[in-house]
Amino acid sequence: MYDLVHFYLDVLESLPHEKVTLMGLSFGGWLAAEIAVKCGHRLDGLVLVDAFGIKISDRETQDILDVFNTAPPEVQRRSWHDPATWTPDLDALSDDELVIRARNWDALCLYGWNPYMYNPQLRRWLRRIAVPTLVVWGASDGIVKPSYGRAYSELIPGSRFELIERAGHHPEIEQARAFVDTVVKFLNR
């Protein structure tokens, strides 16, 4: 995971802009939080969307659905507020699209398997994030529940938590207008 974080730190340092607003969704939210902890001086703001990365509950309580060991129809059901509308039709994907999907799944497994989708140290370092932060969550997210998002937000000083109704783990897809309005409002702060 830290190789990936450091790769993105190098990308950030190579950008021609002195400061940027960083947005990360799901696993990318975990990466964005790690980057914000380490390189806050290059950030103007941070947006975390249904982010992974921390352990909230006790050792025995699952915070994030184990998508590798849960039946695919159940993962799909928990991913969306309206699965009938938004679940991707894998049979309609081209061979190239299926290869990309499989490689992304392999990468997720590589980076997030042990411990499962979190860094045991990140929770205590979130207090270092000193840029304006928006934490956005789909109200119907069954992959990582809104209570996890609220707890995440509470660990980042001064952050704001926004819940998007009628959206699951992908509010940027299911409620694109509400998502964009929420982010733009934050950016225009």
Summary of the structure (lengths in Angstrom):
residues: 189
radius of gyration: 16.4
end to end distance: 32.2
largest distance: 45.4
contacts: 572
relative contact order: 0.18
helix: 49%
strand: 14%
